[in-house]
Amino acid sequence: MNTRLVAAKVLSRVLQDGQSLTAALDNALLAVESVKDRAFIQALCYGVCRQYHRLDFILSQLLDKPLKDADVKALALVGLYQLNFMRVKPHAAVSETVLAARKKPWAKSLINALLRTYLREQEGLERKADKFQVAALSHPDWLIKQIEQDWPEQALTILQENNQQPPMVLRVNLSKTSREDYLQLLAGQDIAGESVSFCPSAIKLDKPAPVDLLPGFAGGLVSVQDTAAQLAAGLLDVQPGHRVLDVCAAPGGKTAHILETQPQLKELVAVDIDEARMQRVSENLQRLNLQAKLVVGDAANPSSWWDGQSFDRILLDAPCSALGVIRRHPDIKLLRRAEDIGQLQALQKSILQAIWPLLAPGGLLLYATCSVLKQENERQVQAFLVEHADAVELSIDADWGISGICGHQILTGESAMDGFYYALLSKSPKQHV
């Protein structure tokens, strides 16, 4: 089995067919038994997606005309990525990548020539790439412009952070153990990590570790969840006896965290439109030995699933562009389009409008996205407040993030976090005349 060929086929599914990297990799890795090979294929695929716009520019400089064969183009990108970003010896990178094209003799000679030319002219090609913004920052032009427009001072940092590997962060189940005790369990397994000062459940690992090596993972002592996502449960301020709604809940990390934080709820209802993703919520809750009412339903149409009883707390983790989690899903840079943003904004608005009547007077709704775009975040909430006289924004007093017109924005890389947005809304009690 040629690992470069497997990686190229995965990348071709992303680039040509628009499949998500996660789905394409999951399918391809089923046939790969070696842990080392799986890790190498994964590194190639994530790496090429991260650096795609740079690699694609360099490839265009090496070709007389664009490559029409998607598999061969993906293989060429895999070769260039190894030569520029990996510690693979150049002769091995070239020979193994050429070997992967053995079923297409014309491609073998082309890839061999491309990679050898790159090695000879590497310095000049890289200098050229540095002068072309899309290649230098390895982002599509529309996204660079959008981030520069929203965050002129922080744009370069955000774009650079998007191209880094994210840290692995754990959420300690504080209903079962303390963070200090869990740090000691990690140390016993020679896994180094540190507490995150502003998030009581979070531990950032020095290096990623397989979940089956994490002490007590199978027994629900700990979960994997970025620090930014862990802030939701605290902001919701859930109290004993509350009835809680988690909208767009899959894969269930925040659902589980709310239940861990407050085990004395009256009920937690988790809703998601995707049945397959809702299965993951069920599996996560099972591992953690937690209970919630799981509903497969459309958040924008609650009449099809709501029982008419209001909720004291609602978490709306709205469908969004996910531009704050590009570090974890670099294929977002390849699959997301500028026109998607307006469509997502309209969907967010329709869900927010539909869910608001389900909140009890005096209750709290936490609006969240993993985006850094103001259109999906503060402008969305600002427009909602204008249209709803009974909605009041509560300020978020925190030593993380940036306060905007409405809500609190975490920019990618701040305190090693993913990009995230939160706005906390309260429903005014009914006025008696």
Order of alpha helices (4+ residues) and beta strands (2+ residues): alpha-alpha-alpha-alpha-alpha-alpha-alpha-alpha-alpha-alpha-beta-alpha-beta-beta-beta-alpha-beta-alpha-beta-alpha-beta-beta-alpha-alpha-beta-alpha-beta-beta-beta-beta
